[in-house]
Amino acid sequence: MTSTEPFQSRYAEADGVKYHYLEAGEGSRPAVFLHGGGPGCTGWSDFGPVAPLFAEDRKCYLVDILQYGRSEKCVITGPMWDFHAAKTVALLDTLGIERADLVCNSWGGTIALNLAAKYPSRVRSLVVTGSMPVFHGPLAPLPEGGRRGRNARDAYYGGTGPSWEKMRELMARLEWYDAEAIPSSTVTMRYEQSLDPEEMALAAASDNPRGEWQDLSAELGRIEAPVLFAWGMHDAFLTPDYPLMLARMVPRGQLYVMDHAGHHLQEERPHEYYSVVTGFLDAQY
């Protein structure tokens, strides 16, 4: 899905940085979507297939998180999740959003969990898919020591550099359950975005411009909002025992595991994802 209709492209200044986001829908129930951290990811690349369903009955904001898409490629210093959480709250201020539902994938979900812990009045509920807020698992060490995503990013940008074929291989190996179902248009969208000169410069610098990694074990117990961990049974990064642990660490945590889905279940099975998530969100009102 490449056309962003009926979403409108907009920019907003937030505490000294510029965000890009897509906006659609109406109503008093704002939902903010935060995407994952893979090469070339944006709000639309991660949520485009499902966002129009949500926009039918709520106001939706698909945000390009900082250092991705058309948002500012700023250098982050200090604890990374604290930085992202504070800037996202500043974006909510700019947009006039007092409280929001946060619907998130991977990297964006970790931002949202930290935001909910440190700014509890700004979050009504959270939906988190494929995120890694803590560096330990309940049963076994995390794959590649919790560095599978960073290793994949380095491999994609390393060697001969980015290519369409390398992007598809990354998505097939790590993000989708059914590689044959990956739309070529999505691969092209991600590949073309990954060639952004500023994104390539960030990738060349590895983790240095992204801030200091944080383990959020202490923060999870402080989250007051209800949290739905929506997980793919075949997530290549974190098997379902991991989000079950997270659901127990969060005071109001729940877990849903989707069969025949990987790391990007909102893309692979958008209608099923929408049904589960919108039911959870509606139950909080």
C-alpha positions in Angstrom: 0.0 0.0 0.0 1.8 3.1 -1.2 -0.9 5.8 -1.5 -1.4 7.7 1.8 -5.0 8.7 1.0 -6.9 9.9 3.0 -4.1 10.8 5.3 -2.6 14.3 5.2 1.1 14.9 5.5 2.1 17.5 8.1 5.0 18.8 10.1 5.2 20.0 13.7 7.9 21.7 15.8 8.3 20.0 19.2 10.9 21.3 21.8 13.4 22.2 19.2 13.0 19.3 16.8 10.8 18.8 13.7 8.4 15.8 13.3 6.7 14.6 10.2 3.4 12.8 10.7 0.3 11.7 8.7 -3.2 12.6 10.0 -6.7 11.3 9.3 -10.0 10.6 11.0 -12.1 12.5 13.4 -13.4 12.3 16.9 -12.3 12.8 20.5 -10.2 9.6 20.8 -6.8 10.4 19.4 -4.5 7.4 18.6 -0.8 8.0 18.0 1.1 5.3 16.0 4.8 4.8 16.5 6.7 2.6 14.1 9.7 0.2 14.4 13.4 0.9 14.0 14.2 -1.2 10.9 16.0 0.4 7.9 13.6 2.6 6.0 10.8 2.4 8.5 8.2 5.2 8.7 4.8 5.6 10.2 3.2 4.7 6.9 5.5 1.8 6.0 4.6 0.1 9.3 0.9 1.0 9.7 -0.3 1.9 6.2 -2.2 -1.3 5.6 -4.2 -1.0 8.9 -4.3 2.8 9.6 -7.4 3.5 7.3 -9.4 1.0 9.4 -8.6 2.9 12.6 -9.3 6.3 11.0 -12.9 5.3 10.4 -13.7 5.8 14.0 -10.9 7.8 15.7 -8.4 10.6 15.0 -5.1 9.0 13.9 -1.6 10.3 13.8 1.1 8.2 12.1 4.4 9.7 13.4 7.8 9.3 11.8 9.9 9.0 15.0 13.0 11.1 15.2 15.9 9.9 12.9 13.4 8.2 10.6 11.3 9.1 7.6 10.8 12.8 7.1 11.3 13.7 10.7 14.5 15.4 11.9 17.7 13.3 11.9 18.9 14.9 15.1 21.8 13.4 17.1 20.6 12.0 20.5 22.7 12.3 23.6 22.0 10.8 27.0 19.5 8.0 27.7 17.8 7.3 24.4 14.3 6.3 25.6 14.1 9.3 27.9 15.0 11.5 25.0 12.3 10.0 22.7 9.7 10.0 25.4 10.2 13.7 26.2 10.2 14.8 22.6 7.0 12.7 21.9 5.3 14.4 24.8 6.4 17.8 23.3 4.8 16.7 20.0 1.6 15.9 21.9 1.7 19.4 23.3 2.1 20.9 19.9 -0.8 18.9 18.5 -3.0 19.8 21.4 -3.4 16.1 22.5 -3.9 15.9 26.3 -4.2 12.0 26.4 -3.7 9.5 23.7 -3.9 5.8 22.9 -0.5 4.8 21.7 -0.3 2.0 19.1 3.2 0.9 18.5 5.6 -1.5 16.8 9.0 -2.6 18.0 11.2 0.5 18.6 8.1 2.7 18.9 6.7 0.5 21.6 9.7 0.9 23.8 9.4 4.7 23.5 5.7 4.4 24.4 6.3 2.2 27.5 8.9 4.7 28.8 6.6 7.6 28.1 3.7 5.9 29.9 5.9 5.3 33.0 7.3 8.9 33.1 4.3 10.9 31.9 1.3 8.8 33.0 -1.3 11.5 32.6 -0.6 11.6 28.8 -1.5 8.0 28.0 -4.9 6.4 28.1 -3.8 3.0 26.9 -1.0 1.3 25.0 -0.7 -1.4 22.3 2.8 -2.8 22.0 4.1 -5.3 19.4 7.6 -6.7 19.1 9.3 -4.3 21.5 12.3 -5.0 23.7 12.2 -2.8 26.8 14.3 -5.1 29.0 17.5 -7.0 28.2 16.6 -10.4 29.7 14.1 -13.1 28.9 12.3 -15.5 31.2 13.5 -18.8 29.7 16.7 -18.2 27.6 19.1 -15.5 26.5 17.6 -13.1 24.0 18.6 -13.9 20.3 22.0 -12.5 19.5 22.2 -11.0 23.0 19.3 -8.6 22.2 21.2 -7.1 19.3 19.5 -8.9 16.4 17.9 -5.6 15.2 21.1 -3.6 15.4 23.1 -6.5 13.7 20.5 -6.6 10.9 20.8 -2.9 10.4 24.6 -3.0 10.3 24.5 -5.9 7.8 22.0 -4.1 5.6 24.0 -0.9 5.3 27.4 -2.7 5.4 29.2 -4.7 2.7 28.0 -3.5 -0.7 25.5 -1.2 0.9 21.7 -1.1 0.7 19.8 -2.8 -2.1 16.3 -3.8 -2.9 17.2 -7.5 -2.6 18.8 -7.0 0.8 15.7 -5.1 2.0 13.4 -7.9 0.9 15.7 -10.5 2.5 15.7 -8.6 5.8 11.9 -8.3 5.8 11.5 -12.0 4.9 13.9 -13.2 7.5 13.0 -11.0 10.5 9.7 -9.2 10.0 7.1 -11.3 8.1 5.9 -14.9 8.7 4.9 -15.5 5.1 7.7 -14.1 2.9 5.7 -14.8 -0.3 3.1 -12.3 0.9 5.5 -9.3 1.2 4.3 -6.6 -1.2 7.0 -5.5 -3.6 5.7 -1.9 -3.2 6.4 -2.1 0.5 10.0 -3.3 -0.1 10.5 -0.5 -2.6 9.1 2.1 -0.1 11.4 0.9 2.6 14.4 0.6 0.3 14.0 4.1 -1.1 13.6 5.6 2.3 16.7 3.7 3.5 18.8 5.6 0.9 18.0 9.0 2.6 21.5 10.5 3.0 20.9 11.5 6.6 19.7 8.0 7.5 22.7 6.5 5.8 25.0 8.8 7.8 23.3 7.7 11.0 23.7 4.0 10.0 27.4 4.5 9.3 27.9 5.9 12.8 26.3 2.7 14.3 24.7 3.4 17.7 26.6 6.5 18.6 24.1 9.2 17.4 21.1 7.2 18.8 21.8 7.8 22.5 22.6 5.5 25.4 20.7 2.3 25.6 18.3 1.9 28.5 16.8 -1.1 30.3 13.3 -0.2 31.4 12.8 -3.0 34.0 12.2 -0.4 36.8 9.9 1.7 34.7 7.5 -1.1 33.7 6.1 -1.5 37.2 5.2 2.2 37.2 2.9 2.2 34.2 -0.6 3.0 35.2 -2.3 2.6 31.8 -3.6 -0.7 30.5 -1.2 -2.3 28.1 -2.0 -4.9 25.4 1.1 -6.8 24.2 0.0 -8.0 20.7 2.6 -10.5 19.5 3.2 -12.7 16.5 3.6 -16.3 17.3 6.7 -16.4 15.0 8.3 -13.1 15.9 12.0 -13.6 15.0 13.2 -11.2 17.6 11.3 -12.2 20.7 9.2 -15.4 21.2 5.9 -15.1 23.1 7.4 -16.1 26.4 9.0 -12.6 26.4 5.8 -10.5 26.2 4.2 -12.8 28.7 6.9 -11.8 31.1 6.3 -8.1 30.2 2.6 -8.5 30.8 3.3 -9.7 34.3 5.7 -6.8 34.9 3.1 -4.2 33.9 0.4 -3.8 36.5 -2.4 -3.8 33.9 -0.8 -5.9 31.2 -2.5 -8.3 28.8 -1.1 -10.5 26.1 -2.6 -11.6 22.7 -0.6 -13.9 20.4 -1.5 -14.1 16.7 -0.9 -17.3 14.8 0.8 -17.2 11.4 2.3 -13.8 12.0 5.8 -12.5 12.7 7.2 -9.1 13.8 4.9 -7.0 11.7 1.5 -8.6 12.3 -0.2 -5.2 11.7 1.0 -5.4 8.1 0.6 -9.2 7.5 -2.9 -9.5 9.0 -4.3 -5.9 9.2 -8.0 -6.8 9.6 -7.3 -9.3 12.4 -4.9 -6.8 14.1 -7.5 -4.0 13.9 -10.2 -6.2 15.4 -8.1 -7.2 18.4 -6.6 -3.7 19.0 -9.8 -1.7 18.5 -11.7 -4.0 20.8 -9.0 -3.4 23.5 -9.0 0.4 22.9 -12.8 0.7 23.0 -12.9 -1.2 26.3 -10.9 1.6 28.0 -13.6 4.3 27.4 
